[in-house]
Amino acid sequence: MENKKVTQEDINRTVWKACDTFRGVIDPSQYKDYILTMLFLKYVSDVYKSKLNDYLDKYEGDKERAERAMRHERFVVPEKSSFDFLYDHRNATNIGELIDEALADLEDANREKMSSEDGSSIFRNISFNSANLGETKEKNARLRNLLQDFKGVELDESHLENNDIIGDAYMYLVSTFAGEAGKKAGDFFTPAEVSTLLAKLTKSNPGARICDVTCGSGSLLIKAGKEVGNNNFSLYGQEVNGSTWALAMMNMFLHGFDNAVIRWGDTLRNPKLKTNDKLMKFDTVVANPPFSLDKWGAEEAAADPYNRFWRGIPPKSKGDWAFISHMLEVADDNGGKVGVIIPHGVLFRGGSEGKIRQYILENEHILEAVIGLPANLFYGTGIPAAIAIFRKGRGSENVLFIDASREFENGKNQNKLRPQDIEHIVGVYRKFANGELQPGVVEDKYAYVATPAEIRENDFNLNIPRYVDTYEEEAEIDIPAVQKEIEQLETELAEVQGKVKEYLKELGY
């Protein structure tokens, strides 16, 4: 009888149960790193063990030949780095230390894969021996429980219902942590529906190089890749936060994107995705950068070695146009697409931002669409955001405006885009991109195509209400009908008052 396969539900339940180990001890934004790291360790251990057993069968128990063959597999897992070794030593008084050593040895054995180009390793920001996990006795009990929780699921391919389960479990956890972590979550996760929308709006062709310049845990980048429809694409990203960069690296491995290039560093101050000291170019560039980032590096921008800010230097307290400028510079000049999530202020603020906006609109004609989103979609902020789509070498100068702010599902803590809301936006955008829409109202109170002349008349202000009229006329009041209703109510009131008087009289009042 065939063993029951591990389902998505099974693994989600298992790893979420493991979270109970840390709840109340440390913040969700911190304990996610422990859970996700253990999931990763269990996965690479199980895959390695399964492959090793296959080779032992093939070579009739010849361990040396089997181990030699294993050097060509995805990961090398030293004995003391395996999950099984740690589980067998779960009662050790120094179990936190043993886990840290296991991770360090795992990195050493896979240095090429698990390190950044400057030598930074993916486990450097985490310690299972940290005092944050409580005093020694309590910490050991927590780690023992954690190992026990993960023992129950086999994560190698032969035990899984399908190959997407591990990656999807990772995404499930990251999104759930984001929900629990509140404001801090915006630093590492873009809600899945927003990622899906942006991936569809910037849909890449087979063979594309896709980049996320502020990639967080990598969810948006993976969505953008999957939108291609086959595996013929390459993924690139950069992330400023060290522990979030580590999450992104593990996320790529768990989704099978071992060749993804994810760099750790500040995209604006120190872009890392380069070829021969020049910025790499990409077919598709996406991002959900931090909104209106203060102290983004304006003081260094004038001397930028890559000349990214030639259109103008954004204000030092608002880095939105700095990120957009970088994205435009790294987009391929022949049809490169840029999709970026922005606060609405980017569309209408004056000063240096207004001049950058005017230059792009007057001289480059690369802005393709502006899409207003519902409020309260993002973790940690209720601010309504918008998506701006740019395309190099486009054949039209018109700009599509969509006001999608009223189409969403109400959530307890957060609103959510429904599949039909996403399809509505994408459907209108694709018609426009294909040259099927004429200037003027496309869809009443929803979409409008503006000409360069109209935008100029509006002083290059891209505030969506200037183009999409969402004004709802109040229904005309039928005065005679209202008067009749008032008279009816007055008659009924008089009757009630008369009855009350009679009742009071009967009671002797």
C-alpha positions as CSV (number, residue, x, y, z in Angstrom):
1,M,0.0,0.0,0.0
2,E,1.4,3.4,-1.0
3,N,2.2,5.8,1.8
4,K,-0.1,8.8,2.1
5,K,1.5,11.9,0.5
6,V,2.2,15.0,2.6
7,T,-0.3,17.7,1.5
8,Q,-0.1,21.5,1.7
9,E,-2.5,21.4,4.6
10,D,-0.3,18.9,6.5
11,I,2.8,20.9,6.2
12,N,1.1,24.3,6.9
13,R,-0.4,22.8,10.0
14,T,2.9,21.3,11.1
15,V,5.0,24.5,10.7
16,W,2.3,26.7,12.2
17,K,2.2,24.5,15.3
18,A,5.9,25.0,15.6
19,C,5.2,28.7,16.0
20,D,3.5,28.1,19.3
21,T,7.0,27.2,20.6
22,F,8.0,30.9,20.4
23,R,4.7,32.8,20.9
24,G,4.9,35.1,23.9
25,V,8.7,34.8,24.1
26,I,9.8,36.9,21.2
27,D,8.2,39.1,18.6
28,P,6.7,37.4,15.4
29,S,9.0,39.5,13.3
30,Q,11.9,37.7,15.0
31,Y,10.6,34.2,15.6
32,K,9.7,33.8,11.9
33,D,13.5,33.6,11.2
34,Y,13.8,30.5,13.5
35,I,10.8,28.7,12.1
36,L,11.7,29.4,8.5
37,T,15.4,28.4,9.0
38,M,14.3,25.1,10.6
39,L,11.9,24.4,7.7
40,F,14.8,25.0,5.3
41,L,17.2,22.8,7.3
42,K,14.6,20.0,7.4
43,Y,14.0,20.3,3.7
44,V,17.7,20.1,2.6
45,S,18.3,17.3,5.1
46,D,15.4,15.2,3.8
47,V,16.3,15.8,0.1
48,Y,19.9,14.8,0.8
49,K,19.0,11.7,2.8
50,S,16.6,10.5,0.1
51,K,19.1,11.1,-2.7
52,L,21.9,9.3,-0.7
53,N,19.6,6.3,-0.1
54,D,18.9,6.2,-3.9
55,Y,22.7,6.1,-4.6
56,L,23.3,3.5,-1.9
57,D,20.7,1.3,-3.6
58,K,22.3,1.9,-7.0
59,Y,25.8,1.1,-5.8
60,E,24.7,-1.8,-3.6
61,G,25.7,-0.2,-0.4
62,D,29.0,1.3,-1.5
63,K,29.0,4.4,0.8
64,E,32.1,5.9,-0.7
65,R,30.7,5.8,-4.3
66,A,27.4,7.1,-3.1
67,E,28.9,10.1,-1.2
68,R,31.1,10.9,-4.3
69,A,28.0,11.0,-6.4
70,M,26.3,13.2,-3.9
71,R,28.8,16.0,-4.5
72,H,27.0,16.8,-7.7
73,E,23.6,17.2,-6.1
74,R,21.9,20.5,-5.2
75,F,23.2,20.6,-1.6
76,V,25.9,18.9,0.5
77,V,24.7,18.1,4.1
78,P,27.5,17.1,6.5
79,E,26.4,14.5,9.0
80,K,26.3,16.9,12.0
81,S,24.3,19.4,10.0
82,S,21.5,17.0,9.3
83,F,18.1,17.4,10.9
84,D,18.2,13.8,12.1
85,F,21.5,14.3,13.9
86,L,20.1,17.4,15.7
87,Y,16.9,15.5,16.5
88,D,18.9,12.6,18.0
89,H,20.7,15.2,20.2
90,R,17.6,17.1,21.1
91,N,18.0,16.5,24.8
92,A,21.6,17.8,24.8
93,T,22.2,20.7,27.3
94,N,24.0,22.6,24.5
95,I,21.4,22.0,21.8
96,G,21.3,25.7,20.8
97,E,25.0,25.6,20.2
98,L,24.7,22.3,18.2
99,I,22.1,23.9,15.9
100,D,24.3,27.0,15.3
101,E,27.3,24.7,14.5
102,A,25.2,22.6,12.1
103,L,24.1,25.7,10.2
104,A,27.7,27.0,10.0
105,D,28.9,23.7,8.7
106,L,26.1,23.5,6.2
107,E,27.1,27.0,4.9
108,D,30.7,25.9,4.6
109,A,29.8,22.9,2.6
110,N,27.7,25.0,0.2
111,R,29.6,28.2,0.3
112,E,29.1,29.0,-3.4
113,K,25.3,28.8,-3.0
114,M,24.7,30.0,0.5
115,S,26.9,33.1,0.6
116,S,26.7,36.6,-0.9
117,E,29.5,37.7,-3.2
118,D,31.1,39.6,-0.3
119,G,31.2,36.4,1.8
120,S,28.1,37.1,4.0
121,S,26.2,33.9,4.8
122,I,22.5,33.3,5.0
123,F,22.5,32.2,8.7
124,R,24.8,35.0,10.0
125,N,21.9,36.9,11.5
126,I,20.4,34.1,13.5
127,S,21.5,32.2,16.6
128,F,19.6,29.3,18.2
129,N,21.8,29.8,21.2
130,S,20.6,33.4,21.7
131,A,19.6,34.6,25.2
132,N,16.5,36.0,23.4
133,L,15.1,32.5,23.5
134,G,15.1,32.5,27.4
135,E,17.3,31.1,30.1
136,T,19.2,27.9,29.2
137,K,16.6,25.4,30.6
138,E,13.6,27.2,28.9
139,K,15.6,27.7,25.7
140,N,16.5,24.0,25.5
141,A,12.9,23.0,26.0
142,R,11.8,25.3,23.2
143,L,14.4,24.0,20.8
144,R,13.5,20.4,21.7
145,N,9.8,21.1,21.0
146,L,10.8,22.7,17.7
147,L,12.7,19.7,16.5
148,Q,9.9,17.5,17.7
149,D,7.4,19.5,15.7
150,F,9.4,19.2,12.4
151,K,10.1,15.5,12.9
152,G,6.6,14.6,11.9
153,V,6.8,15.5,8.2
154,E,9.1,14.1,5.4
155,L,10.0,16.8,3.0
156,D,11.8,15.0,0.2
157,E,10.1,14.9,-3.2
158,S,8.9,11.2,-2.9
159,H,6.8,12.1,0.1
160,L,5.2,15.2,-1.2
161,E,1.9,15.5,-3.0
162,N,3.5,18.0,-5.4
163,N,6.7,19.9,-5.9
164,D,5.3,23.3,-5.0
165,I,4.4,22.4,-1.4
166,I,7.6,23.5,0.3
167,G,7.8,26.8,-1.4
168,D,4.1,27.4,-0.9
169,A,4.4,26.5,2.8
170,Y,7.3,29.0,3.1
171,M,5.1,31.7,1.5
172,Y,2.2,30.8,3.7
173,L,4.3,31.2,6.8
174,V,5.9,34.5,5.6
175,S,2.4,36.0,4.8
176,T,1.0,34.8,8.2
177,F,4.0,36.3,10.0
178,A,3.4,39.5,8.1
179,G,-0.1,39.5,9.4
180,E,1.1,39.0,13.0
181,A,4.1,41.4,12.8
182,G,2.0,44.4,11.8
183,K,4.0,47.5,10.8
184,K,7.3,45.7,10.7
185,A,5.9,43.3,8.0
186,G,6.0,45.9,5.3
187,D,9.7,45.6,5.3
188,F,9.8,42.0,4.1
189,F,6.5,41.1,2.4
190,T,4.1,42.5,-0.2
191,P,0.6,41.0,0.0
192,A,0.2,38.1,-2.3
193,E,-2.7,39.7,-4.3
194,V,-0.7,42.9,-4.9
195,S,2.3,40.8,-6.1
196,T,0.0,38.9,-8.4
197,L,-1.4,42.1,-9.9
198,L,2.0,43.7,-10.4
199,A,3.4,40.4,-11.9
200,K,0.5,40.3,-14.4
201,L,0.8,44.0,-15.3
202,T,4.5,43.5,-16.1
203,K,4.2,40.0,-17.6
204,S,7.6,38.9,-18.9
205,N,8.3,37.0,-22.1
206,P,10.3,33.7,-22.1
207,G,14.0,34.3,-21.7
208,A,13.5,37.5,-19.6
209,R,15.8,38.8,-17.0
210,I,13.6,39.9,-14.1
211,C,14.7,42.1,-11.2
212,D,13.2,43.3,-7.9
213,V,15.4,46.1,-6.6
214,T,14.0,46.0,-3.1
215,C,13.1,42.3,-3.0
216,G,12.2,41.7,0.6
217,S,11.6,37.9,1.1
218,G,11.3,37.5,-2.6
219,S,7.6,36.9,-3.0
220,L,7.0,39.5,-5.7
221,L,10.1,38.3,-7.6
222,I,8.9,34.7,-7.6
223,K,5.4,35.8,-8.7
224,A,6.9,37.8,-11.6
225,G,8.9,34.7,-12.7
226,K,6.0,32.3,-12.5
227,E,3.9,34.7,-14.7
228,V,6.2,33.8,-17.7
229,G,4.5,30.4,-17.9
230,N,7.6,28.3,-18.2
231,N,11.1,28.1,-16.6
232,N,12.9,30.1,-19.2
233,F,13.7,33.2,-17.2
234,S,16.3,34.4,-14.7
235,L,15.7,36.1,-11.3
236,Y,17.7,38.9,-9.7
237,G,17.2,40.9,-6.6
238,Q,18.7,43.1,-4.0
239,E,17.7,43.6,-0.3
240,V,19.1,46.0,2.3
241,N,18.1,44.1,5.4
242,G,20.4,41.2,6.2
243,S,17.9,38.8,7.8
244,T,15.3,39.6,5.1
245,W,18.0,38.9,2.4
246,A,18.5,35.5,4.1
247,L,14.8,34.8,3.9
248,A,14.8,35.6,0.2
249,M,17.7,33.3,-0.4
250,M,16.0,30.4,1.3
251,N,12.8,31.2,-0.5
252,M,14.5,30.9,-3.8
253,F,16.0,27.5,-2.9
254,L,12.7,26.2,-1.6
255,H,11.0,27.2,-4.9
256,G,13.7,25.5,-6.9
257,F,15.2,28.8,-8.2
258,D,18.8,27.8,-7.2
259,N,20.3,30.1,-9.8
260,A,18.6,33.2,-8.7
261,V,21.0,36.0,-7.9
262,I,20.0,37.8,-4.7
263,R,22.4,40.5,-3.3
264,W,22.6,42.0,0.1
265,G,23.0,45.8,0.2
266,D,21.5,49.2,-0.2
267,T,20.2,49.5,-3.8
268,L,20.4,53.3,-3.9
269,R,23.8,53.8,-2.1
270,N,25.5,50.6,-3.3
271,P,23.8,48.8,-6.2
272,K,25.2,45.2,-6.4
273,L,23.8,43.9,-9.6
274,K,26.5,44.8,-12.0
275,T,28.5,43.5,-15.0
276,N,32.0,45.0,-15.5
277,D,31.3,47.8,-13.1
278,K,28.2,48.8,-15.1
279,L,24.6,48.4,-13.9
280,M,23.0,45.2,-15.3
281,K,20.1,45.7,-17.6
282,F,16.8,43.8,-17.2
283,D,13.7,43.1,-19.3
284,T,11.4,43.5,-16.3
285,V,12.0,45.6,-13.2
286,V,9.5,45.4,-10.3
287,A,9.5,46.8,-6.7
288,N,7.5,47.7,-3.7
289,P,10.1,50.2,-2.2
290,P,9.7,51.8,1.2
291,F,7.3,54.7,0.9
292,S,8.9,58.2,1.0
293,L,12.1,56.9,2.5
294,D,13.9,59.5,4.6
295,K,17.8,59.8,4.4
296,W,18.0,57.7,1.3
297,G,21.3,59.1,0.2
298,A,20.5,62.4,-1.5
299,E,23.8,63.9,-0.4
300,E,25.7,61.3,-2.5
301,A,23.4,61.4,-5.5
302,A,25.0,64.2,-7.5
303,A,28.3,62.2,-7.6
304,D,26.5,58.9,-8.4
305,P,29.0,56.9,-10.4
306,Y,26.2,55.4,-12.5
307,N,24.6,58.8,-13.2
308,R,21.1,57.4,-12.2
309,F,19.8,60.8,-11.1
310,W,20.4,62.8,-14.3
311,R,16.7,63.8,-14.5
312,G,17.1,65.5,-11.1
313,I,17.8,64.7,-7.5
314,P,14.7,63.8,-5.4
315,P,14.3,65.5,-2.0
316,K,16.4,64.0,0.8
317,S,13.3,63.2,2.9
318,K,11.4,61.3,0.1
319,G,13.2,58.6,-1.7
320,D,10.3,57.5,-4.0
321,W,11.7,59.0,-7.2
322,A,15.2,57.8,-6.3
323,F,14.0,54.2,-6.5
324,I,12.0,54.9,-9.7
325,S,15.1,56.6,-11.2
326,H,17.2,53.6,-10.4
327,M,14.6,51.2,-11.9
328,L,14.4,53.2,-15.1
329,E,18.2,53.1,-15.5
330,V,18.4,49.4,-15.1
331,A,15.4,48.6,-17.5
332,D,16.5,47.5,-20.9
333,D,16.3,50.4,-23.4
334,N,14.6,48.1,-25.9
335,G,11.1,47.6,-24.4
336,G,12.2,47.2,-20.8
337,K,9.2,47.4,-18.4
338,V,9.1,48.9,-14.9
339,G,6.3,48.3,-12.4
340,V,6.5,50.1,-9.1
341,I,4.2,50.5,-6.1
342,I,4.1,54.1,-4.9
343,P,2.3,56.5,-2.5
344,H,0.0,58.9,-4.3
345,G,2.2,61.9,-3.4
346,V,4.6,60.7,-6.1
347,L,2.0,61.6,-8.7
348,F,1.5,65.3,-7.7
349,R,4.2,66.6,-5.4
350,G,6.0,69.7,-6.7
351,G,9.6,70.8,-6.3
352,S,12.3,68.5,-7.7
353,E,9.8,65.6,-7.9
354,G,7.6,67.7,-10.1
355,K,10.5,68.5,-12.4
356,I,11.5,64.8,-12.7
357,R,7.9,63.9,-13.5
358,Q,7.6,66.7,-16.1
359,Y,10.9,65.6,-17.8
360,I,9.7,62.0,-18.1
361,L,6.3,63.0,-19.5
362,E,7.5,65.7,-21.9
363,N,10.7,64.2,-23.2
364,E,10.7,60.4,-22.7
365,H,7.1,59.4,-22.9
366,I,7.8,56.1,-21.1
367,L,5.0,56.4,-18.5
368,E,2.3,53.9,-19.6
369,A,-0.2,53.6,-16.8
370,V,-1.2,54.9,-13.3
371,I,-3.4,52.6,-11.3
372,G,-5.0,53.7,-8.0
373,L,-5.4,50.8,-5.4
374,P,-7.8,50.5,-2.5
375,A,-6.8,51.7,0.9
376,N,-5.5,49.4,3.6
377,L,-4.0,46.7,1.4
378,F,-0.5,46.8,2.9
379,Y,0.9,45.6,6.2
380,G,1.5,48.3,8.6
381,T,-0.1,51.2,6.7
382,G,-3.6,52.2,5.7
383,I,-2.3,54.6,3.1
384,P,-3.8,54.0,-0.3
385,A,-1.1,53.3,-2.9
386,A,-0.9,53.3,-6.6
387,I,1.0,51.3,-9.3
388,A,3.0,53.1,-12.0
389,I,3.9,51.2,-15.1
390,F,6.7,52.5,-17.4
391,R,7.8,51.0,-20.7
392,K,10.9,51.9,-22.7
393,G,10.5,52.4,-26.4
394,R,6.6,52.4,-26.4
395,G,4.8,53.5,-29.5
396,S,2.3,55.9,-27.8
397,E,2.5,59.0,-25.7
398,N,-1.0,58.6,-24.1
399,V,-1.3,57.5,-20.4
400,L,-3.9,55.1,-19.0
401,F,-5.4,56.1,-15.6
402,I,-7.4,53.5,-13.6
403,D,-9.2,54.2,-10.3
404,A,-9.5,50.7,-8.8
405,S,-9.9,52.0,-5.3
406,R,-13.5,50.9,-4.8
407,E,-13.2,47.3,-5.9
408,F,-12.0,45.0,-3.0
409,E,-13.0,42.7,-0.3
410,N,-13.3,44.1,3.2
411,G,-11.0,42.4,5.7
412,K,-10.9,42.6,9.5
413,N,-7.4,44.0,9.6
414,Q,-6.7,44.5,6.0
415,N,-8.5,44.9,2.7
416,K,-7.9,42.4,-0.1
417,L,-8.0,42.4,-3.9
418,R,-10.2,39.7,-5.2
419,P,-9.4,37.7,-8.4
420,Q,-12.1,39.6,-10.3
421,D,-10.6,43.0,-9.2
422,I,-7.2,41.9,-10.5
423,E,-8.7,40.7,-13.8
424,H,-10.6,43.9,-14.2
425,I,-7.5,46.0,-13.9
426,V,-5.3,43.7,-16.0
427,G,-8.0,43.4,-18.7
428,V,-8.3,47.2,-19.2
429,Y,-4.5,47.6,-19.1
430,R,-3.8,44.9,-21.7
431,K,-6.3,46.5,-24.1
432,F,-4.5,49.8,-23.7
433,A,-1.1,48.3,-24.1
434,N,-2.3,46.6,-27.3
435,G,-3.4,49.9,-28.8
436,E,-7.1,49.1,-28.5
437,L,-8.2,52.1,-26.5
438,Q,-8.8,55.6,-27.7
439,P,-8.2,58.8,-25.6
440,G,-11.1,59.8,-23.3
441,V,-13.4,57.8,-21.0
442,V,-12.7,54.1,-21.3
443,E,-15.0,53.0,-18.5
444,D,-17.2,55.4,-16.6
445,K,-15.7,56.2,-13.1
446,Y,-13.0,53.6,-13.6
447,A,-10.6,54.2,-16.5
448,Y,-9.5,57.1,-18.7
449,V,-6.9,57.5,-21.4
450,A,-5.2,60.9,-21.3
451,T,-3.3,62.6,-24.1
452,P,0.0,64.5,-23.5
453,A,-1.9,67.8,-24.1
454,E,-4.3,67.0,-21.3
455,I,-1.4,66.1,-18.9
456,R,0.3,69.4,-19.9
457,E,-2.9,71.3,-19.1
458,N,-2.8,69.8,-15.7
459,D,0.8,71.0,-15.2
460,F,2.0,67.4,-15.3
461,N,0.0,66.5,-12.2
462,L,-0.9,62.8,-12.4
463,N,-3.4,62.8,-9.5
464,I,-5.9,60.2,-10.7
465,P,-9.1,62.2,-9.9
466,R,-8.0,64.8,-12.4
467,Y,-8.6,62.2,-15.1
468,V,-11.0,59.6,-13.8
469,D,-14.2,61.4,-12.7
470,T,-15.7,59.4,-9.8
471,Y,-18.2,62.0,-8.8
472,E,-21.6,60.4,-8.0
473,E,-24.6,62.7,-8.6
474,E,-27.0,62.7,-5.7
475,A,-30.4,61.3,-6.6
476,E,-32.9,64.0,-7.3
477,I,-35.3,64.6,-4.4
478,D,-39.0,64.1,-5.2
479,I,-40.4,67.0,-3.1
480,P,-44.1,66.1,-3.5
481,A,-43.4,62.5,-2.5
482,V,-41.4,63.6,0.6
483,Q,-44.1,66.0,1.6
484,K,-46.7,63.3,1.3
485,E,-44.5,61.0,3.5
486,I,-44.2,63.7,6.1
487,E,-48.0,64.2,6.2
488,Q,-48.5,60.4,6.5
489,L,-46.0,60.2,9.4
490,E,-47.7,63.2,11.2
491,T,-51.1,61.5,10.9
492,E,-49.7,58.3,12.3
493,L,-48.0,60.2,15.2
494,A,-51.3,62.0,16.0
495,E,-53.1,58.6,16.2
496,V,-50.4,57.2,18.5
497,Q,-50.5,60.2,20.8
498,G,-54.3,59.9,21.0
499,K,-54.0,56.3,22.1
500,V,-51.4,57.1,24.7
501,K,-53.7,59.8,26.2
502,E,-56.6,57.2,26.4
503,Y,-54.3,54.6,28.2
504,L,-53.1,57.2,30.6
505,K,-56.7,58.3,31.4
506,E,-57.6,54.7,32.1
507,L,-54.7,54.4,34.5
508,G,-55.9,57.5,36.3
509,Y,-53.4,60.0,35.1
